[in-house]
Amino acid sequence: MRYTVVVTKDPEEVDVYNASVAGLPGVHTWGKSVEESVQNAKEAAEVYMLTCRDLGDPVPHEVATRTINVRIGT
């Protein structure tokens, strides 16, 4: 399965990148680099999916997403 991992630079911390997995509610993590945060997100997603399976819950599929960059304000 493929999911989108959204990575953002933490505005308040030095060398901290936050990552979340689109389509998997509550799967958020961080790392000291983009690469580390993505790897941590992959690991967190795997645990989430295993937990869903263990509980007999369906594993959510990511819906089609599109990233659009817009200007807000002046």
CHARMM internal coordinates of N, CA and C (Angstrom, degrees):
IC EDIT
DIST 1 N 1 CA 1.4570
DIST 1 CA 1 C 1.5202
ANGL 1 N 1 CA 1 C 108.32
DIST 1 C 2 N 1.3025
ANGL 1 CA 1 C 2 N 114.94
DIHE 1 N 1 CA 1 C 2 N 146.31
DIST 2 N 2 CA 1.4642
ANGL 1 C 2 N 2 CA 120.01
DIHE 1 CA 1 C 2 N 2 CA 178.85
DIST 2 CA 2 C 1.5275
ANGL 2 N 2 CA 2 C 109.06
DIHE 1 C 2 N 2 CA 2 C -116.56
DIST 2 C 3 N 1.3207
ANGL 2 CA 2 C 3 N 115.08
DIHE 2 N 2 CA 2 C 3 N 138.70
DIST 3 N 3 CA 1.4616
ANGL 2 C 3 N 3 CA 122.27
DIHE 2 CA 2 C 3 N 3 CA 177.93
DIST 3 CA 3 C 1.5180
ANGL 3 N 3 CA 3 C 108.90
DIHE 2 C 3 N 3 CA 3 C -134.30
DIST 3 C 4 N 1.3021
ANGL 3 CA 3 C 4 N 115.57
DIHE 3 N 3 CA 3 C 4 N 155.35
DIST 4 N 4 CA 1.4566
ANGL 3 C 4 N 4 CA 121.55
DIHE 3 CA 3 C 4 N 4 CA 175.58
DIST 4 CA 4 C 1.5226
ANGL 4 N 4 CA 4 C 108.85
DIHE 3 C 4 N 4 CA 4 C -87.89
DIST 4 C 5 N 1.3248
ANGL 4 CA 4 C 5 N 116.37
DIHE 4 N 4 CA 4 C 5 N 129.54
DIST 5 N 5 CA 1.4623
ANGL 4 C 5 N 5 CA 121.38
DIHE 4 CA 4 C 5 N 5 CA 173.83
DIST 5 CA 5 C 1.5228
ANGL 5 N 5 CA 5 C 107.09
DIHE 4 C 5 N 5 CA 5 C -105.16
DIST 5 C 6 N 1.3241
ANGL 5 CA 5 C 6 N 115.43
DIHE 5 N 5 CA 5 C 6 N 122.16
DIST 6 N 6 CA 1.4653
ANGL 5 C 6 N 6 CA 121.52
DIHE 5 CA 5 C 6 N 6 CA -179.90
DIST 6 CA 6 C 1.5216
ANGL 6 N 6 CA 6 C 108.08
DIHE 5 C 6 N 6 CA 6 C -98.83
DIST 6 C 7 N 1.3315
ANGL 6 CA 6 C 7 N 115.78
DIHE 6 N 6 CA 6 C 7 N 122.39
DIST 7 N 7 CA 1.4635
ANGL 6 C 7 N 7 CA 121.47
DIHE 6 CA 6 C 7 N 7 CA -177.89
DIST 7 CA 7 C 1.5214
ANGL 7 N 7 CA 7 C 108.96
DIHE 6 C 7 N 7 CA 7 C -115.50
DIST 7 C 8 N 1.3209
ANGL 7 CA 7 C 8 N 116.25
DIHE 7 N 7 CA 7 C 8 N 130.87
DIST 8 N 8 CA 1.4607
ANGL 7 C 8 N 8 CA 121.27
DIHE 7 CA 7 C 8 N 8 CA 176.63
DIST 8 CA 8 C 1.5223
ANGL 8 N 8 CA 8 C 109.55
DIHE 7 C 8 N 8 CA 8 C -130.97
DIST 8 C 9 N 1.3106
ANGL 8 CA 8 C 9 N 115.91
DIHE 8 N 8 CA 8 C 9 N 144.07
DIST 9 N 9 CA 1.4670
ANGL 8 C 9 N 9 CA 122.06
DIHE 8 CA 8 C 9 N 9 CA 175.74
DIST 9 CA 9 C 1.5153
ANGL 9 N 9 CA 9 C 107.92
DIHE 8 C 9 N 9 CA 9 C -74.52
DIST 9 C 10 N 1.3129
ANGL 9 CA 9 C 10 N 116.99
DIHE 9 N 9 CA 9 C 10 N 129.71
DIST 10 N 10 CA 1.4585
ANGL 9 C 10 N 10 CA 120.68
DIHE 9 CA 9 C 10 N 10 CA 178.12
DIST 10 CA 10 C 1.5241
ANGL 10 N 10 CA 10 C 108.55
DIHE 9 C 10 N 10 CA 10 C -69.45
DIST 10 C 11 N 1.3277
ANGL 10 CA 10 C 11 N 118.24
DIHE 10 N 10 CA 10 C 11 N 122.76
DIST 11 N 11 CA 1.4625
ANGL 10 C 11 N 11 CA 120.40
DIHE 10 CA 10 C 11 N 11 CA -176.17
DIST 11 CA 11 C 1.5287
ANGL 11 N 11 CA 11 C 114.07
DIHE 10 C 11 N 11 CA 11 C -72.99
DIST 11 C 12 N 1.3288
ANGL 11 CA 11 C 12 N 116.50
DIHE 11 N 11 CA 11 C 12 N -14.55
DIST 12 N 12 CA 1.4604
ANGL 11 C 12 N 12 CA 119.54
DIHE 11 CA 11 C 12 N 12 CA -175.49
DIST 12 CA 12 C 1.5280
ANGL 12 N 12 CA 12 C 113.71
DIHE 11 C 12 N 12 CA 12 C -107.74
DIST 12 C 13 N 1.3308
ANGL 12 CA 12 C 13 N 117.42
DIHE 12 N 12 CA 12 C 13 N -10.95
DIST 13 N 13 CA 1.4576
ANGL 12 C 13 N 13 CA 121.01
DIHE 12 CA 12 C 13 N 13 CA -175.69
DIST 13 CA 13 C 1.5295
ANGL 13 N 13 CA 13 C 110.15
DIHE 12 C 13 N 13 CA 13 C -121.83
DIST 13 C 14 N 1.3200
ANGL 13 CA 13 C 14 N 115.93
DIHE 13 N 13 CA 13 C 14 N 145.90
DIST 14 N 14 CA 1.4623
ANGL 13 C 14 N 14 CA 121.34
DIHE 13 CA 13 C 14 N 14 CA 176.88
DIST 14 CA 14 C 1.5343
ANGL 14 N 14 CA 14 C 108.45
DIHE 13 C 14 N 14 CA 14 C -82.78
DIST 14 C 15 N 1.3074
ANGL 14 CA 14 C 15 N 115.98
DIHE 14 N 14 CA 14 C 15 N 133.15
DIST 15 N 15 CA 1.4715
ANGL 14 C 15 N 15 CA 121.75
DIHE 14 CA 14 C 15 N 15 CA 177.10
DIST 15 CA 15 C 1.5189
ANGL 15 N 15 CA 15 C 113.13
DIHE 14 C 15 N 15 CA 15 C 54.68
DIST 15 C 16 N 1.3202
ANGL 15 CA 15 C 16 N 117.25
DIHE 15 N 15 CA 15 C 16 N 44.53
DIST 16 N 16 CA 1.4631
ANGL 15 C 16 N 16 CA 122.09
DIHE 15 CA 15 C 16 N 16 CA 174.24
DIST 16 CA 16 C 1.5205
ANGL 16 N 16 CA 16 C 107.98
DIHE 15 C 16 N 16 CA 16 C -127.18
DIST 16 C 17 N 1.3333
ANGL 16 CA 16 C 17 N 115.53
DIHE 16 N 16 CA 16 C 17 N 127.04
DIST 17 N 17 CA 1.4585
ANGL 16 C 17 N 17 CA 122.35
DIHE 16 CA 16 C 17 N 17 CA 179.63
DIST 17 CA 17 C 1.5210
ANGL 17 N 17 CA 17 C 108.32
DIHE 16 C 17 N 17 CA 17 C -121.90
DIST 17 C 18 N 1.3181
ANGL 17 CA 17 C 18 N 116.25
DIHE 17 N 17 CA 17 C 18 N 124.93
DIST 18 N 18 CA 1.4545
ANGL 17 C 18 N 18 CA 122.58
DIHE 17 CA 17 C 18 N 18 CA 179.39
DIST 18 CA 18 C 1.5238
ANGL 18 N 18 CA 18 C 108.84
DIHE 17 C 18 N 18 CA 18 C -91.33
DIST 18 C 19 N 1.3146
ANGL 18 CA 18 C 19 N 116.35
DIHE 18 N 18 CA 18 C 19 N 143.28
DIST 19 N 19 CA 1.4612
ANGL 18 C 19 N 19 CA 120.59
DIHE 18 CA 18 C 19 N 19 CA 179.88
DIST 19 CA 19 C 1.5256
ANGL 19 N 19 CA 19 C 109.28
DIHE 18 C 19 N 19 CA 19 C -135.88
DIST 19 C 20 N 1.3213
ANGL 19 CA 19 C 20 N 115.77
DIHE 19 N 19 CA 19 C 20 N 141.73
DIST 20 N 20 CA 1.4577
ANGL 19 C 20 N 20 CA 121.28
DIHE 19 CA 19 C 20 N 20 CA 173.73
DIST 20 CA 20 C 1.5213
ANGL 20 N 20 CA 20 C 108.06
DIHE 19 C 20 N 20 CA 20 C -136.19
DIST 20 C 21 N 1.3225
ANGL 20 CA 20 C 21 N 114.94
DIHE 20 N 20 CA 20 C 21 N 153.91
DIST 21 N 21 CA 1.4523
ANGL 20 C 21 N 21 CA 120.52
DIHE 20 CA 20 C 21 N 21 CA -178.10
DIST 21 CA 21 C 1.5288
ANGL 21 N 21 CA 21 C 108.12
DIHE 20 C 21 N 21 CA 21 C -105.98
DIST 21 C 22 N 1.3263
ANGL 21 CA 21 C 22 N 115.53
DIHE 21 N 21 CA 21 C 22 N 112.91
DIST 22 N 22 CA 1.4667
ANGL 21 C 22 N 22 CA 120.66
DIHE 21 CA 21 C 22 N 22 CA 179.11
DIST 22 CA 22 C 1.5233
ANGL 22 N 22 CA 22 C 108.27
DIHE 21 C 22 N 22 CA 22 C -62.79
DIST 22 C 23 N 1.3009
ANGL 22 CA 22 C 23 N 116.19
DIHE 22 N 22 CA 22 C 23 N 135.32
DIST 23 N 23 CA 1.4579
ANGL 22 C 23 N 23 CA 120.56
DIHE 22 CA 22 C 23 N 23 CA 178.12
DIST 23 CA 23 C 1.5096
ANGL 23 N 23 CA 23 C 114.18
DIHE 22 C 23 N 23 CA 23 C 94.19
DIST 23 C 24 N 1.3353
ANGL 23 CA 23 C 24 N 117.94
DIHE 23 N 23 CA 23 C 24 N -13.25
DIST 24 N 24 CA 1.4571
ANGL 23 C 24 N 24 CA 121.04
DIHE 23 CA 23 C 24 N 24 CA 178.16
DIST 24 CA 24 C 1.5276
ANGL 24 N 24 CA 24 C 108.35
DIHE 23 C 24 N 24 CA 24 C -119.90
DIST 24 C 25 N 1.3178
ANGL 24 CA 24 C 25 N 117.46
DIHE 24 N 24 CA 24 C 25 N 96.18
DIST 25 N 25 CA 1.4657
ANGL 24 C 25 N 25 CA 121.28
DIHE 24 CA 24 C 25 N 25 CA -175.63
DIST 25 CA 25 C 1.5266
ANGL 25 N 25 CA 25 C 112.58
DIHE 24 C 25 N 25 CA 25 C -56.07
DIST 25 C 26 N 1.3112
ANGL 25 CA 25 C 26 N 115.69
DIHE 25 N 25 CA 25 C 26 N 130.94
DIST 26 N 26 CA 1.4592
ANGL 25 C 26 N 26 CA 120.88
DIHE 25 CA 25 C 26 N 26 CA 175.91
DIST 26 CA 26 C 1.5131
ANGL 26 N 26 CA 26 C 115.81
DIHE 25 C 26 N 26 CA 26 C 83.60
DIST 26 C 27 N 1.3313
ANGL 26 CA 26 C 27 N 118.02
DIHE 26 N 26 CA 26 C 27 N 0.75
DIST 27 N 27 CA 1.4697
ANGL 26 C 27 N 27 CA 119.47
DIHE 26 CA 26 C 27 N 27 CA 179.56
DIST 27 CA 27 C 1.5247
ANGL 27 N 27 CA 27 C 107.97
DIHE 26 C 27 N 27 CA 27 C -89.76
DIST 27 C 28 N 1.3343
ANGL 27 CA 27 C 28 N 114.43
DIHE 27 N 27 CA 27 C 28 N 97.54
DIST 28 N 28 CA 1.4621
ANGL 27 C 28 N 28 CA 123.17
DIHE 27 CA 27 C 28 N 28 CA -179.60
DIST 28 CA 28 C 1.5185
ANGL 28 N 28 CA 28 C 107.95
DIHE 27 C 28 N 28 CA 28 C -133.89
DIST 28 C 29 N 1.3095
ANGL 28 CA 28 C 29 N 116.39
DIHE 28 N 28 CA 28 C 29 N 144.83
DIST 29 N 29 CA 1.4591
ANGL 28 C 29 N 29 CA 120.75
DIHE 28 CA 28 C 29 N 29 CA 178.57
DIST 29 CA 29 C 1.5210
ANGL 29 N 29 CA 29 C 108.61
DIHE 28 C 29 N 29 CA 29 C -156.85
DIST 29 C 30 N 1.3140
ANGL 29 CA 29 C 30 N 116.40
DIHE 29 N 29 CA 29 C 30 N -171.03
DIST 30 N 30 CA 1.4653
ANGL 29 C 30 N 30 CA 120.12
DIHE 29 CA 29 C 30 N 30 CA 179.87
DIST 30 CA 30 C 1.5244
ANGL 30 N 30 CA 30 C 109.05
DIHE 29 C 30 N 30 CA 30 C -152.97
DIST 30 C 31 N 1.3143
ANGL 30 CA 30 C 31 N 114.63
DIHE 30 N 30 CA 30 C 31 N 169.90
DIST 31 N 31 CA 1.4542
ANGL 30 C 31 N 31 CA 121.01
DIHE 30 CA 30 C 31 N 31 CA 175.83
DIST 31 CA 31 C 1.5130
ANGL 31 N 31 CA 31 C 110.13
DIHE 30 C 31 N 31 CA 31 C -159.03
DIST 31 C 32 N 1.3274
ANGL 31 CA 31 C 32 N 115.94
DIHE 31 N 31 CA 31 C 32 N 170.00
DIST 32 N 32 CA 1.4662
ANGL 31 C 32 N 32 CA 121.14
DIHE 31 CA 31 C 32 N 32 CA -179.87
DIST 32 CA 32 C 1.5215
ANGL 32 N 32 CA 32 C 112.42
DIHE 31 C 32 N 32 CA 32 C -86.05
DIST 32 C 33 N 1.3375
ANGL 32 CA 32 C 33 N 116.85
DIHE 32 N 32 CA 32 C 33 N -1.72
DIST 33 N 33 CA 1.4590
ANGL 32 C 33 N 33 CA 122.77
DIHE 32 CA 32 C 33 N 33 CA 174.68
DIST 33 CA 33 C 1.5227
ANGL 33 N 33 CA 33 C 107.15
DIHE 32 C 33 N 33 CA 33 C -149.34
DIST 33 C 34 N 1.3232
ANGL 33 CA 33 C 34 N 115.78
DIHE 33 N 33 CA 33 C 34 N 166.15
DIST 34 N 34 CA 1.4617
ANGL 33 C 34 N 34 CA 119.62
DIHE 33 CA 33 C 34 N 34 CA 176.77
DIST 34 CA 34 C 1.5304
ANGL 34 N 34 CA 34 C 109.12
DIHE 33 C 34 N 34 CA 34 C -59.50
DIST 34 C 35 N 1.3213
ANGL 34 CA 34 C 35 N 116.31
DIHE 34 N 34 CA 34 C 35 N -45.91
DIST 35 N 35 CA 1.4550
ANGL 34 C 35 N 35 CA 120.98
DIHE 34 CA 34 C 35 N 35 CA -177.79
DIST 35 CA 35 C 1.5286
ANGL 35 N 35 CA 35 C 111.58
DIHE 34 C 35 N 35 CA 35 C -60.37
DIST 35 C 36 N 1.3377
ANGL 35 CA 35 C 36 N 116.49
DIHE 35 N 35 CA 35 C 36 N -44.08
DIST 36 N 36 CA 1.4542
ANGL 35 C 36 N 36 CA 120.26
DIHE 35 CA 35 C 36 N 36 CA 179.96
DIST 36 CA 36 C 1.5236
ANGL 36 N 36 CA 36 C 111.11
DIHE 35 C 36 N 36 CA 36 C -65.49
DIST 36 C 37 N 1.3217
ANGL 36 CA 36 C 37 N 117.33
DIHE 36 N 36 CA 36 C 37 N -41.00
DIST 37 N 37 CA 1.4626
ANGL 36 C 37 N 37 CA 119.51
DIHE 36 CA 36 C 37 N 37 CA -179.47
DIST 37 CA 37 C 1.5314
ANGL 37 N 37 CA 37 C 110.90
DIHE 36 C 37 N 37 CA 37 C -66.41
DIST 37 C 38 N 1.3327
ANGL 37 CA 37 C 38 N 117.86
DIHE 37 N 37 CA 37 C 38 N -36.57
DIST 38 N 38 CA 1.4662
ANGL 37 C 38 N 38 CA 120.99
DIHE 37 CA 37 C 38 N 38 CA 177.27
DIST 38 CA 38 C 1.5294
ANGL 38 N 38 CA 38 C 109.93
DIHE 37 C 38 N 38 CA 38 C -66.81
DIST 38 C 39 N 1.3198
ANGL 38 CA 38 C 39 N 117.46
DIHE 38 N 38 CA 38 C 39 N -44.50
DIST 39 N 39 CA 1.4652
ANGL 38 C 39 N 39 CA 120.50
DIHE 38 CA 38 C 39 N 39 CA 178.24
DIST 39 CA 39 C 1.5266
ANGL 39 N 39 CA 39 C 110.45
DIHE 38 C 39 N 39 CA 39 C -61.16
DIST 39 C 40 N 1.3249
ANGL 39 CA 39 C 40 N 117.32
DIHE 39 N 39 CA 39 C 40 N -42.98
DIST 40 N 40 CA 1.4614
ANGL 39 C 40 N 40 CA 120.64
DIHE 39 CA 39 C 40 N 40 CA 178.27
DIST 40 CA 40 C 1.5242
ANGL 40 N 40 CA 40 C 111.02
DIHE 39 C 40 N 40 CA 40 C -63.05
DIST 40 C 41 N 1.3300
ANGL 40 CA 40 C 41 N 116.82
DIHE 40 N 40 CA 40 C 41 N -37.85
DIST 41 N 41 CA 1.4665
ANGL 40 C 41 N 41 CA 120.88
DIHE 40 CA 40 C 41 N 41 CA 178.61
DIST 41 CA 41 C 1.5265
ANGL 41 N 41 CA 41 C 110.50
DIHE 40 C 41 N 41 CA 41 C -65.58
DIST 41 C 42 N 1.3195
ANGL 41 CA 41 C 42 N 117.15
DIHE 41 N 41 CA 41 C 42 N -40.34
DIST 42 N 42 CA 1.4629
ANGL 41 C 42 N 42 CA 120.60
DIHE 41 CA 41 C 42 N 42 CA 178.05
DIST 42 CA 42 C 1.5271
ANGL 42 N 42 CA 42 C 110.47
DIHE 41 C 42 N 42 CA 42 C -62.22
DIST 42 C 43 N 1.3227
ANGL 42 CA 42 C 43 N 116.42
DIHE 42 N 42 CA 42 C 43 N -43.36
DIST 43 N 43 CA 1.4650
ANGL 42 C 43 N 43 CA 120.40
DIHE 42 CA 42 C 43 N 43 CA 179.16
DIST 43 CA 43 C 1.5274
ANGL 43 N 43 CA 43 C 111.24
DIHE 42 C 43 N 43 CA 43 C -65.13
DIST 43 C 44 N 1.3286
ANGL 43 CA 43 C 44 N 116.70
DIHE 43 N 43 CA 43 C 44 N -42.71
DIST 44 N 44 CA 1.4644
ANGL 43 C 44 N 44 CA 120.57
DIHE 43 CA 43 C 44 N 44 CA 178.95
DIST 44 CA 44 C 1.5297
ANGL 44 N 44 CA 44 C 110.78
DIHE 43 C 44 N 44 CA 44 C -64.08
DIST 44 C 45 N 1.3279
ANGL 44 CA 44 C 45 N 117.15
DIHE 44 N 44 CA 44 C 45 N -38.87
DIST 45 N 45 CA 1.4643
ANGL 44 C 45 N 45 CA 121.40
DIHE 44 CA 44 C 45 N 45 CA 178.69
DIST 45 CA 45 C 1.5231
ANGL 45 N 45 CA 45 C 110.54
DIHE 44 C 45 N 45 CA 45 C -64.83
DIST 45 C 46 N 1.3172
ANGL 45 CA 45 C 46 N 117.05
DIHE 45 N 45 CA 45 C 46 N -40.37
DIST 46 N 46 CA 1.4643
ANGL 45 C 46 N 46 CA 120.44
DIHE 45 CA 45 C 46 N 46 CA 178.87
DIST 46 CA 46 C 1.5326
ANGL 46 N 46 CA 46 C 111.02
DIHE 45 C 46 N 46 CA 46 C -62.34
DIST 46 C 47 N 1.3330
ANGL 46 CA 46 C 47 N 116.74
DIHE 46 N 46 CA 46 C 47 N -42.82
DIST 47 N 47 CA 1.4646
ANGL 46 C 47 N 47 CA 120.91
DIHE 46 CA 46 C 47 N 47 CA 178.14
DIST 47 CA 47 C 1.5271
ANGL 47 N 47 CA 47 C 109.84
DIHE 46 C 47 N 47 CA 47 C -64.54
DIST 47 C 48 N 1.3130
ANGL 47 CA 47 C 48 N 117.47
DIHE 47 N 47 CA 47 C 48 N -43.20
DIST 48 N 48 CA 1.4643
ANGL 47 C 48 N 48 CA 122.39
DIHE 47 CA 47 C 48 N 48 CA 178.50
DIST 48 CA 48 C 1.5316
ANGL 48 N 48 CA 48 C 109.82
DIHE 47 C 48 N 48 CA 48 C -57.49
DIST 48 C 49 N 1.3442
ANGL 48 CA 48 C 49 N 116.35
DIHE 48 N 48 CA 48 C 49 N -48.23
DIST 49 N 49 CA 1.4572
ANGL 48 C 49 N 49 CA 121.04
DIHE 48 CA 48 C 49 N 49 CA -177.47
DIST 49 CA 49 C 1.5300
ANGL 49 N 49 CA 49 C 111.44
DIHE 48 C 49 N 49 CA 49 C -65.81
DIST 49 C 50 N 1.3293
ANGL 49 CA 49 C 50 N 117.75
DIHE 49 N 49 CA 49 C 50 N -40.43
DIST 50 N 50 CA 1.4632
ANGL 49 C 50 N 50 CA 120.63
DIHE 49 CA 49 C 50 N 50 CA 176.51
DIST 50 CA 50 C 1.5263
ANGL 50 N 50 CA 50 C 111.23
DIHE 49 C 50 N 50 CA 50 C -63.05
DIST 50 C 51 N 1.3263
ANGL 50 CA 50 C 51 N 116.79
DIHE 50 N 50 CA 50 C 51 N -39.84
DIST 51 N 51 CA 1.4573
ANGL 50 C 51 N 51 CA 121.19
DIHE 50 CA 50 C 51 N 51 CA 178.18
DIST 51 CA 51 C 1.5232
ANGL 51 N 51 CA 51 C 110.64
DIHE 50 C 51 N 51 CA 51 C -63.42
DIST 51 C 52 N 1.3298
ANGL 51 CA 51 C 52 N 116.85
DIHE 51 N 51 CA 51 C 52 N -43.82
DIST 52 N 52 CA 1.4683
ANGL 51 C 52 N 52 CA 120.06
DIHE 51 CA 51 C 52 N 52 CA 176.87
DIST 52 CA 52 C 1.5190
ANGL 52 N 52 CA 52 C 110.35
DIHE 51 C 52 N 52 CA 52 C -56.84
DIST 52 C 53 N 1.3168
ANGL 52 CA 52 C 53 N 116.29
DIHE 52 N 52 CA 52 C 53 N -47.32
DIST 53 N 53 CA 1.4690
ANGL 52 C 53 N 53 CA 120.67
DIHE 52 CA 52 C 53 N 53 CA -178.86
DIST 53 CA 53 C 1.5322
ANGL 53 N 53 CA 53 C 111.05
DIHE 52 C 53 N 53 CA 53 C -63.76
DIST 53 C 54 N 1.3456
ANGL 53 CA 53 C 54 N 117.24
DIHE 53 N 53 CA 53 C 54 N -42.95
DIST 54 N 54 CA 1.4630
ANGL 53 C 54 N 54 CA 121.02
DIHE 53 CA 53 C 54 N 54 CA 179.91
DIST 54 CA 54 C 1.5292
ANGL 54 N 54 CA 54 C 111.60
DIHE 53 C 54 N 54 CA 54 C -61.79
DIST 54 C 55 N 1.3322
ANGL 54 CA 54 C 55 N 116.22
DIHE 54 N 54 CA 54 C 55 N -35.13
DIST 55 N 55 CA 1.4689
ANGL 54 C 55 N 55 CA 121.24
DIHE 54 CA 54 C 55 N 55 CA -179.43
DIST 55 CA 55 C 1.5225
ANGL 55 N 55 CA 55 C 112.52
DIHE 54 C 55 N 55 CA 55 C -85.92
DIST 55 C 56 N 1.3246
ANGL 55 CA 55 C 56 N 116.56
DIHE 55 N 55 CA 55 C 56 N -5.31
DIST 56 N 56 CA 1.4560
ANGL 55 C 56 N 56 CA 120.06
DIHE 55 CA 55 C 56 N 56 CA -178.23
DIST 56 CA 56 C 1.5193
ANGL 56 N 56 CA 56 C 113.47
DIHE 55 C 56 N 56 CA 56 C 78.69
DIST 56 C 57 N 1.3179
ANGL 56 CA 56 C 57 N 116.10
DIHE 56 N 56 CA 56 C 57 N 14.99
DIST 57 N 57 CA 1.4679
ANGL 56 C 57 N 57 CA 120.95
DIHE 56 CA 56 C 57 N 57 CA 178.70
DIST 57 CA 57 C 1.5255
ANGL 57 N 57 CA 57 C 109.54
DIHE 56 C 57 N 57 CA 57 C -89.77
DIST 57 C 58 N 1.3323
ANGL 57 CA 57 C 58 N 116.65
DIHE 57 N 57 CA 57 C 58 N 150.26
DIST 58 N 58 CA 1.4629
ANGL 57 C 58 N 58 CA 118.43
DIHE 57 CA 57 C 58 N 58 CA 176.71
DIST 58 CA 58 C 1.5265
ANGL 58 N 58 CA 58 C 110.52
DIHE 57 C 58 N 58 CA 58 C -70.29
DIST 58 C 59 N 1.3203
ANGL 58 CA 58 C 59 N 116.05
DIHE 58 N 58 CA 58 C 59 N 146.39
DIST 59 N 59 CA 1.4602
ANGL 58 C 59 N 59 CA 121.09
DIHE 58 CA 58 C 59 N 59 CA 174.74
DIST 59 CA 59 C 1.5260
ANGL 59 N 59 CA 59 C 107.06
DIHE 58 C 59 N 59 CA 59 C -84.12
DIST 59 C 60 N 1.3401
ANGL 59 CA 59 C 60 N 117.69
DIHE 59 N 59 CA 59 C 60 N 121.04
DIST 60 N 60 CA 1.4682
ANGL 59 C 60 N 60 CA 119.36
DIHE 59 CA 59 C 60 N 60 CA -178.83
DIST 60 CA 60 C 1.5278
ANGL 60 N 60 CA 60 C 111.81
DIHE 59 C 60 N 60 CA 60 C -61.99
DIST 60 C 61 N 1.3032
ANGL 60 CA 60 C 61 N 115.32
DIHE 60 N 60 CA 60 C 61 N 143.61
DIST 61 N 61 CA 1.4602
ANGL 60 C 61 N 61 CA 121.62
DIHE 60 CA 60 C 61 N 61 CA 173.33
DIST 61 CA 61 C 1.5167
ANGL 61 N 61 CA 61 C 107.68
DIHE 60 C 61 N 61 CA 61 C -99.49
DIST 61 C 62 N 1.3060
ANGL 61 CA 61 C 62 N 115.88
DIHE 61 N 61 CA 61 C 62 N 142.85
DIST 62 N 62 CA 1.4625
ANGL 61 C 62 N 62 CA 119.36
DIHE 61 CA 61 C 62 N 62 CA 176.83
DIST 62 CA 62 C 1.5212
ANGL 62 N 62 CA 62 C 109.22
DIHE 61 C 62 N 62 CA 62 C -71.52
DIST 62 C 63 N 1.3141
ANGL 62 CA 62 C 63 N 115.01
DIHE 62 N 62 CA 62 C 63 N 133.75
DIST 63 N 63 CA 1.4603
ANGL 62 C 63 N 63 CA 118.82
DIHE 62 CA 62 C 63 N 63 CA 173.94
DIST 63 CA 63 C 1.5203
ANGL 63 N 63 CA 63 C 107.63
DIHE 62 C 63 N 63 CA 63 C -82.44
DIST 63 C 64 N 1.3029
ANGL 63 CA 63 C 64 N 116.37
DIHE 63 N 63 CA 63 C 64 N 158.70
DIST 64 N 64 CA 1.4655
ANGL 63 C 64 N 64 CA 120.35
DIHE 63 CA 63 C 64 N 64 CA -179.97
DIST 64 CA 64 C 1.5248
ANGL 64 N 64 CA 64 C 109.44
DIHE 63 C 64 N 64 CA 64 C -56.40
DIST 64 C 65 N 1.3123
ANGL 64 CA 64 C 65 N 115.73
DIHE 64 N 64 CA 64 C 65 N 130.61
DIST 65 N 65 CA 1.4615
ANGL 64 C 65 N 65 CA 120.60
DIHE 64 CA 64 C 65 N 65 CA 178.94
DIST 65 CA 65 C 1.5220
ANGL 65 N 65 CA 65 C 109.04
DIHE 64 C 65 N 65 CA 65 C -121.54
DIST 65 C 66 N 1.2977
ANGL 65 CA 65 C 66 N 114.19
DIHE 65 N 65 CA 65 C 66 N 157.05
DIST 66 N 66 CA 1.4594
ANGL 65 C 66 N 66 CA 120.46
DIHE 65 CA 65 C 66 N 66 CA 176.58
DIST 66 CA 66 C 1.5166
ANGL 66 N 66 CA 66 C 107.26
DIHE 65 C 66 N 66 CA 66 C -142.39
DIST 66 C 67 N 1.2982
ANGL 66 CA 66 C 67 N 116.89
DIHE 66 N 66 CA 66 C 67 N 129.68
DIST 67 N 67 CA 1.4554
ANGL 66 C 67 N 67 CA 121.36
DIHE 66 CA 66 C 67 N 67 CA 178.53
DIST 67 CA 67 C 1.5236
ANGL 67 N 67 CA 67 C 108.44
DIHE 66 C 67 N 67 CA 67 C -96.35
DIST 67 C 68 N 1.3247
ANGL 67 CA 67 C 68 N 115.01
DIHE 67 N 67 CA 67 C 68 N 125.77
DIST 68 N 68 CA 1.4648
ANGL 67 C 68 N 68 CA 120.42
DIHE 67 CA 67 C 68 N 68 CA -179.61
DIST 68 CA 68 C 1.5221
ANGL 68 N 68 CA 68 C 107.21
DIHE 67 C 68 N 68 CA 68 C -125.65
DIST 68 C 69 N 1.3115
ANGL 68 CA 68 C 69 N 115.69
DIHE 68 N 68 CA 68 C 69 N 126.30
DIST 69 N 69 CA 1.4580
ANGL 68 C 69 N 69 CA 122.64
DIHE 68 CA 68 C 69 N 69 CA 179.63
DIST 69 CA 69 C 1.5354
ANGL 69 N 69 CA 69 C 108.35
DIHE 68 C 69 N 69 CA 69 C -93.27
DIST 69 C 70 N 1.3285
ANGL 69 CA 69 C 70 N 117.46
DIHE 69 N 69 CA 69 C 70 N 118.42
DIST 70 N 70 CA 1.4581
ANGL 69 C 70 N 70 CA 121.16
DIHE 69 CA 69 C 70 N 70 CA -178.72
DIST 70 CA 70 C 1.5163
ANGL 70 N 70 CA 70 C 110.38
DIHE 69 C 70 N 70 CA 70 C -125.13
DIST 70 C 71 N 1.3233
ANGL 70 CA 70 C 71 N 115.93
DIHE 70 N 70 CA 70 C 71 N 151.36
DIST 71 N 71 CA 1.4566
ANGL 70 C 71 N 71 CA 121.17
DIHE 70 CA 70 C 71 N 71 CA 175.60
DIST 71 CA 71 C 1.5354
ANGL 71 N 71 CA 71 C 108.06
DIHE 70 C 71 N 71 CA 71 C -87.35
DIST 71 C 72 N 1.3204
ANGL 71 CA 71 C 72 N 115.44
DIHE 71 N 71 CA 71 C 72 N 133.11
DIST 72 N 72 CA 1.4483
ANGL 71 C 72 N 72 CA 121.08
DIHE 71 CA 71 C 72 N 72 CA 178.52
DIST 72 CA 72 C 1.5141
ANGL 72 N 72 CA 72 C 108.15
DIHE 71 C 72 N 72 CA 72 C -123.77
DIST 72 C 73 N 1.2849
ANGL 72 CA 72 C 73 N 117.03
DIHE 72 N 72 CA 72 C 73 N 127.00
DIST 73 N 73 CA 1.4633
ANGL 72 C 73 N 73 CA 120.80
DIHE 72 CA 72 C 73 N 73 CA -177.10
DIST 73 CA 73 C 1.5221
ANGL 73 N 73 CA 73 C 110.60
DIHE 72 C 73 N 73 CA 73 C 84.27
DIST 73 C 74 N 1.3391
ANGL 73 CA 73 C 74 N 115.62
DIHE 73 N 73 CA 73 C 74 N -159.89
DIST 74 N 74 CA 1.4614
ANGL 73 C 74 N 74 CA 119.27
DIHE 73 CA 73 C 74 N 74 CA -176.03
DIST 74 CA 74 C 1.5042
ANGL 74 N 74 CA 74 C 113.13
DIHE 73 C 74 N 74 CA 74 C -91.27
END
COOR INIT
IC SEED 1 N 1 CA 1 C
IC BUILD
